[in-house]
Amino acid sequence: MPVSWRRQDMGAACEGDECVIDSPETSDMGVGDPGTTVAPLEVTLAVEKLGAGGVAFVLTATNRHALPLMLAFRSGQTGDVTVTTPDGAPIWRWSTGRFFTQAIREYWLDPGQSREVRLEWREAVVMLASAPAPWQAWATWVSLPGGSTGPVDIDLIAELGNE
């Protein structure tokens, strides 16, 4: 069930990763008119080739609003990536088998500011050898508000064995 919350500074009622502007004062702040639906955070994913058959996933979270945005994390984890087969079957998840500090932390993003996290998968070639291609990566920024990306094709991995 999505978490409901309120952005007083945006004049918006929020649920999960989406907010609906409900205050007429927000148009003066450059946030949006009442009734406008906004995602408080834009999340993107880039895939980079590493040596020895590995891959790095670079998640970037950007505040696209005219006001600062506080990101609240429930643990030491900032993001996650899942790699799947074409039919959606999971092959690998970055967070599997990892332990994270259990501490609430906050981070502020100013308007237009971004924060980046790099998650590495060193044994990509070995794990993908028996998985049907093409592969897709799905990324999640785990704060509240958070965000995720749609599938990103990672054809780059197919070239890793040719180093």
C-alpha positions, 0 to 999 in steps of 0.5 A, spaced: 500 500 500 502 506 498 504 511 503 500 518 503 504 524 506 503 532 505 508 536 502 506 543 505 512 547 501 509 545 495 501 545 497 500 538 495 497 531 497 502 526 496 501 518 495 507 514 494 511 517 489 506 522 486 503 528 488 497 532 486 497 540 487 492 542 491 493 549 493 492 555 489 499 559 492 503 554 488 503 557 481 506 563 484 512 558 487 513 555 480 511 548 482 504 548 478 497 549 478 492 546 483 490 539 480 497 538 477 500 531 478 507 531 479 512 526 481 517 529 486 523 526 484 526 524 477 530 518 477 534 515 471 539 509 470 545 509 466 549 502 465 557 502 464 562 497 462 567 495 467 573 491 466 573 483 467 566 482 465 562 487 470 557 492 469 556 499 473 549 502 474 549 509 475 542 511 478 541 519 478 535 522 482 534 530 480 529 535 483 525 538 478 521 543 482 522 550 484 522 548 491 527 544 495 526 537 496 527 532 502 529 525 501 528 521 507 531 514 507 529 508 512 536 505 512 543 505 509 540 503 502 540 509 497 538 505 491 537 498 488 537 495 481 534 488 478 536 485 472 531 481 468 530 476 462 525 479 456 519 475 460 521 479 466 524 473 470 529 476 475 536 474 474 540 479 479 538 484 484 543 488 487 541 488 494 540 481 495 545 478 500 547 485 503 545 488 509 544 495 511 544 500 517 537 501 520 538 508 521 533 514 518 537 519 514 535 525 510 538 528 504 535 535 501 536 536 494 535 544 492 531 545 485 535 542 479 540 539 484 542 531 483 544 526 487 548 519 484 549 512 486 553 507 483 551 500 484 556 495 481 555 488 478 562 485 478 560 478 475 555 480 470 558 475 464 558 469 469 551 470 471 548 472 464 551 466 460 545 462 461 540 467 461 536 469 455 537 476 452 536 481 451 536 483 458 533 489 462 535 493 468 530 496 473 532 501 478 529 504 484 531 510 488 529 508 495 527 514 499 520 517 500 519 520 496 522 515 491 522 513 484 524 508 479 526 507 472 522 503 466 526 498 463 533 499 460 536 495 455 543 492 457 545 490 450 552 492 453 553 486 457 553 482 451 559 485 449 563 484 455 565 477 454 569 480 448 574 483 452 
